[in-house]
């Protein structure tokens, strides 16, 4: 089951995505992104805040949540 689609809603918060699909935790940890106090912001905002390339993050999220 793939929960992260090509049309990922970038306004969704980090916390909402983690709650929807716990496999994303490893991705956010890999990039050193704050999921605790900083998880209440949209994914795009969190990536910018933490200095993570959004395209790379999205590719990693898709990869982590797509069953082979």
C-alpha positions in Angstrom: 0.0 0.0 0.0 1.5 3.3 -1.0 0.4 6.2 1.1 2.6 8.9 -0.4 1.3 9.8 -3.8 2.9 11.9 -6.5 0.4 14.6 -5.4 1.6 14.8 -1.8 -0.1 17.8 -0.1 2.8 20.0 1.0 0.5 21.9 3.3 0.0 18.8 5.4 2.0 19.0 8.6 5.0 16.7 9.4 3.1 15.3 12.4 0.0 14.5 10.3 2.1 12.7 7.7 3.9 10.7 10.4 0.6 9.8 12.1 -0.8 8.7 8.7 2.3 6.6 7.8 4.9 5.8 10.5 7.4 4.7 7.9 8.1 8.4 7.3 9.7 8.8 10.7 13.0 7.2 9.3 13.0 9.7 6.4 12.6 12.7 8.6 15.2 11.4 11.0 17.6 10.7 8.1 17.5 14.4 7.2 17.7 15.6 10.8 14.3 17.2 10.6 12.5 18.2 13.8 9.4 16.1 14.3 8.8 16.9 17.9 8.3 20.6 18.6 8.7 21.5 14.9 6.3 18.8 13.5 3.3 21.1 13.6 4.3 22.9 10.4 3.7 22.1 6.8 6.1 19.7 5.1 7.4 22.4 2.7 8.0 24.8 5.6 9.8 22.2 7.7 12.1 21.4 4.8 13.0 25.0 4.3 13.5 25.6 8.0 15.7 22.6 8.4 17.7 23.2 5.2 16.5 20.1 3.4 16.0 20.1 -0.4 12.2 19.6 -0.8 12.5 17.5 -4.0 15.0 15.2 -2.4 12.8 14.9 0.7 9.7 14.1 -1.3 11.6 11.4 -3.3 12.8 9.8 -0.1 9.2 9.9 1.4 7.8 8.3 -1.7 10.5 5.7 -1.7 10.0 4.8 2.0 6.3 4.5 1.6 6.0 2.6 -1.6 5.7 -1.2 -1.2 7.8 -3.1 -3.7 
